[in-house]
């Protein structure tokens, strides 16, 4: 219950899926949670759920593609809670699923603005607060597709590879400040994003899930909490000697 006691954590894209599960577990483990997203209704509902269960959370609207907005929101969070201990760079989109030679500049830029530039902006504006406190943990949500290819969604793969290396480089840049930076690499997790893929599949939702489950040696798709518990670990003092690392939580997908 107290693995994150007295810590203040920001979760981007916190309203749904892995972000939502992370916010709930952070609160359960004693953290004060700054839930940020562009989905205001869902974000506010999550905050009410956390607070009614005895946790502490507040919601801020945040478009991670806008640097001035990131700077303003992070400043407000720090002023409200006195510090920023943990940043979970979770906000992301799946983008265009078509071959590289068919991807438009607009499609490429739209995805990179969220998945890469958003991580850059949030990291940039969290670091000064962490440096001042001489401590912090930054967790970038990458993917199995930041490690291996799958012959689909080229912008997504490129973005997840980017945030993996950003984590390693920032881990080296800020190690002397006692700021740890790591990446998490989920396999297929049953989130609204994956559920939407399933519904659009020609095979149908049931067969899509069966097909994707078979790609994982453990034989099933993961759940948001499978990833959120890994994020809790990286945010906690249990991981005080872990930085520049890749936490792969994929049911064995990349072991093949």
C-alpha positions as CSV (number, residue, x, y, z in Angstrom):
1,X,0.0,0.0,0.0
2,X,2.9,2.4,0.6
3,X,5.4,1.7,-2.2
4,X,5.0,5.2,-3.5
5,X,4.1,7.0,-0.3
6,X,4.7,10.8,-0.3
7,X,5.6,10.8,-4.0
8,X,4.0,13.1,-6.6
9,X,3.5,11.5,-10.0
10,X,2.4,12.9,-13.3
11,X,0.8,10.5,-15.8
12,X,0.3,11.7,-19.3
13,X,-2.6,10.1,-21.2
14,X,-3.9,9.1,-17.8
15,X,-7.6,8.8,-18.6
16,X,-7.7,5.4,-20.3
17,X,-5.9,2.1,-20.7
18,X,-2.4,1.7,-19.3
19,X,-2.5,5.3,-18.1
20,X,-5.7,4.9,-16.2
21,X,-4.4,1.6,-14.6
22,X,-1.2,3.4,-13.6
23,X,-3.0,6.3,-12.0
24,X,-5.1,3.9,-9.9
25,X,-2.2,1.8,-8.8
26,X,-0.1,4.9,-8.0
27,X,-2.9,6.2,-5.8
28,X,-3.3,2.7,-4.2
29,X,0.4,2.7,-3.4
30,X,0.3,6.1,-1.7
31,X,1.3,8.6,-4.4
32,X,-0.4,11.9,-5.1
33,X,-1.4,11.6,-8.8
34,X,-1.6,14.3,-11.4
35,X,-3.8,12.8,-14.1
36,X,-3.3,14.6,-17.4
37,X,-5.0,14.0,-20.7
38,X,-7.1,15.6,-23.5
39,X,-10.0,13.5,-22.5
40,X,-11.5,15.7,-19.9
41,X,-14.6,13.8,-19.1
42,X,-12.8,10.5,-18.6
43,X,-10.0,12.2,-16.7
44,X,-12.3,13.9,-14.3
45,X,-14.2,10.7,-13.7
46,X,-11.0,8.9,-12.9
47,X,-10.0,11.5,-10.3
48,X,-13.4,11.3,-8.6
49,X,-12.9,7.5,-8.4
50,X,-9.5,7.8,-6.9
51,X,-10.5,10.5,-4.4
52,X,-13.7,8.6,-3.3
53,X,-11.5,5.6,-2.6
54,X,-9.3,7.5,-0.3
55,X,-6.5,8.4,-2.7
56,X,-5.3,11.9,-3.7
57,X,-5.6,13.0,-7.4
58,X,-6.3,16.0,-9.5
59,X,-6.9,16.4,-13.2
60,X,-5.3,18.8,-15.7
61,X,-6.1,19.1,-19.4
62,X,-2.8,18.6,-21.2
63,X,-2.0,18.5,-24.9
64,X,1.6,17.2,-24.9
65,X,2.3,18.5,-28.4
66,X,2.1,22.1,-27.1
67,X,5.3,23.1,-25.2
68,X,3.8,26.2,-23.5
69,X,0.9,24.1,-22.2
70,X,3.2,21.4,-20.9
71,X,5.3,24.1,-19.1
72,X,2.3,25.8,-17.6
73,X,0.6,22.6,-16.4
74,X,3.8,21.2,-14.9
75,X,4.4,24.5,-13.1
76,X,0.8,24.4,-11.7
77,X,1.3,20.8,-10.6
78,X,4.5,21.6,-8.8
79,X,3.0,24.7,-7.2
80,X,-0.1,22.6,-6.1
81,X,1.8,19.7,-4.6
82,X,5.3,21.2,-3.9
83,X,7.3,18.8,-6.1
84,X,7.4,16.4,-9.0
85,X,8.9,13.0,-8.2
86,X,7.7,10.8,-11.1
87,X,6.8,11.4,-14.7
88,X,5.2,8.7,-16.7
89,X,5.3,9.5,-20.4
90,X,2.4,7.4,-21.5
91,X,0.4,9.7,-23.9
92,X,0.5,8.2,-27.4
93,X,-1.4,7.4,-30.6
94,X,-1.2,4.5,-33.0
95,X,-1.2,6.6,-36.2
96,X,-1.4,5.5,-39.8
97,X,-1.2,1.8,-40.6
98,X,0.1,1.6,-44.1
99,X,3.4,0.9,-45.9
100,X,6.1,3.5,-45.6
101,X,5.8,4.7,-49.2
102,X,2.1,5.5,-48.6
103,X,2.5,7.4,-45.4
104,X,1.9,11.1,-45.8
105,X,4.0,13.9,-44.2
106,X,1.0,15.0,-42.3
107,X,0.4,11.5,-40.9
108,X,4.0,11.1,-39.9
109,X,4.2,14.5,-38.2
110,X,0.9,14.0,-36.3
111,X,2.1,10.8,-34.7
112,X,5.6,12.1,-34.0
113,X,4.2,15.2,-32.4
114,X,2.5,13.1,-29.7
115,X,4.7,10.1,-29.3
116,X,8.1,11.7,-29.5
117,X,7.9,15.5,-29.2
118,X,5.4,15.1,-26.4
119,X,7.9,12.9,-24.5
120,X,10.6,15.5,-25.1
121,X,8.5,18.4,-23.9
122,X,7.3,16.6,-20.8
123,X,10.8,15.4,-19.9
124,X,12.3,18.8,-20.6
125,X,9.9,20.5,-18.2
126,X,10.0,17.9,-15.4
127,X,13.8,17.7,-15.2
128,X,14.4,21.1,-13.6
129,X,12.1,20.3,-10.7
130,X,13.7,16.9,-10.3
131,X,17.2,18.4,-10.5
132,X,16.3,20.9,-7.7
133,X,15.2,18.0,-5.5
134,X,18.1,15.8,-6.6
135,X,15.9,12.9,-7.3
136,X,13.3,11.6,-9.8
137,X,12.1,8.8,-12.0
138,X,11.0,9.2,-15.6
139,X,9.3,6.3,-17.3
140,X,8.8,6.3,-21.1
141,X,6.2,4.0,-22.5
142,X,7.7,2.4,-25.5
143,X,6.5,-0.9,-27.0
144,X,7.6,-4.3,-28.2
145,X,7.6,-2.4,-31.5
146,X,10.4,-0.2,-30.1
147,X,12.5,-3.4,-30.1
148,X,11.3,-5.4,-33.1
149,X,9.5,-4.8,-36.4
150,X,6.1,-6.2,-37.5
151,X,5.8,-4.9,-41.1
152,X,3.1,-2.4,-40.2
153,X,2.5,1.1,-38.8
154,X,5.9,2.6,-39.7
155,X,5.5,5.9,-37.8
156,X,4.5,4.1,-34.7
157,X,7.5,1.8,-34.8
158,X,9.8,4.7,-35.4
159,X,8.4,6.7,-32.5
160,X,8.6,3.8,-30.0
161,X,12.2,3.2,-31.0
162,X,12.9,6.9,-30.5
163,X,11.5,7.0,-26.9
164,X,13.5,3.9,-26.0
165,X,16.8,5.7,-27.0
166,X,15.7,8.9,-25.4
167,X,15.3,7.1,-22.1
168,X,18.8,5.7,-22.4
169,X,20.4,9.0,-23.3
170,X,18.6,10.9,-20.6
171,X,19.5,8.2,-18.1
172,X,23.2,9.1,-18.8
173,X,22.6,12.8,-18.9
174,X,20.9,13.0,-15.5
175,X,22.4,10.1,-13.5
176,X,24.5,12.5,-11.5
177,X,21.3,14.3,-10.4
178,X,19.9,11.0,-9.1
179,X,17.2,11.1,-11.8
180,X,16.5,7.6,-13.2
181,X,15.1,7.2,-16.7
182,X,13.8,3.9,-18.1
183,X,11.5,2.6,-20.8
184,X,8.7,0.1,-20.6
185,X,7.9,-2.2,-23.5
186,X,4.4,-3.7,-23.4
187,X,3.2,-6.6,-25.6
188,X,-0.4,-6.4,-26.8
189,X,-2.5,-5.2,-23.9
190,X,-6.3,-5.1,-24.1
191,X,-6.7,-1.3,-24.0
192,X,-9.2,0.9,-25.9
193,X,-6.6,1.3,-28.6
194,X,-6.1,-2.4,-29.2
195,X,-9.9,-3.0,-28.8
196,X,-10.4,-0.5,-31.6
197,X,-8.0,-2.4,-33.8
198,X,-9.9,-5.6,-33.1
199,X,-13.2,-4.0,-34.0
200,X,-11.8,-2.8,-37.3
201,X,-10.2,-6.1,-38.2
202,X,-11.7,-8.1,-41.1
203,X,-11.4,-11.2,-38.9
204,X,-13.8,-9.7,-36.3
205,X,-13.0,-8.8,-32.7
206,X,-13.2,-12.4,-31.3
207,X,-10.9,-13.9,-33.9
208,X,-8.5,-10.9,-33.8
209,X,-8.0,-11.4,-30.1
210,X,-7.5,-15.1,-30.6
211,X,-4.9,-14.5,-33.3
212,X,-3.0,-11.9,-31.3
213,X,-3.1,-14.0,-28.2
214,X,-1.4,-16.8,-30.1
215,X,1.6,-14.6,-30.9
216,X,2.4,-14.5,-27.2
217,X,4.0,-17.7,-25.7
218,X,1.9,-17.3,-22.6
219,X,-1.1,-17.6,-24.8
220,X,-3.1,-14.5,-24.0
221,X,-3.2,-10.7,-24.4
222,X,-2.1,-8.7,-21.4
223,X,-4.1,-6.4,-19.2
224,X,-3.4,-2.8,-18.3
225,X,-2.4,-3.7,-14.7
226,X,0.3,-6.0,-16.0
227,X,2.1,-2.9,-17.3
228,X,1.0,-0.6,-14.5
229,X,2.7,-2.8,-11.8
230,X,5.9,-2.6,-13.8
231,X,5.6,1.2,-13.8
232,X,5.0,1.2,-10.1
233,X,8.2,-0.7,-9.6
234,X,10.3,1.7,-11.7
235,X,8.8,4.7,-9.9
236,X,9.6,3.2,-6.5
237,X,12.7,3.0,-4.4
238,X,12.8,-0.7,-5.2
239,X,14.3,0.3,-8.5
240,X,16.8,2.8,-7.1
241,X,19.7,1.1,-9.0
242,X,17.7,0.8,-12.3
243,X,18.3,3.4,-15.0
244,X,18.7,3.3,-18.8
245,X,17.0,-0.1,-18.8
246,X,14.2,-1.6,-20.8
247,X,11.4,-3.3,-18.8
248,X,9.8,-5.8,-21.3
249,X,6.4,-7.0,-20.3
250,X,5.1,-8.9,-23.3
251,X,4.1,-12.5,-22.4
252,X,7.3,-13.7,-24.1
253,X,6.6,-12.0,-27.5
254,X,10.1,-10.8,-28.1
255,X,11.8,-13.9,-26.7
256,X,10.9,-15.7,-29.9
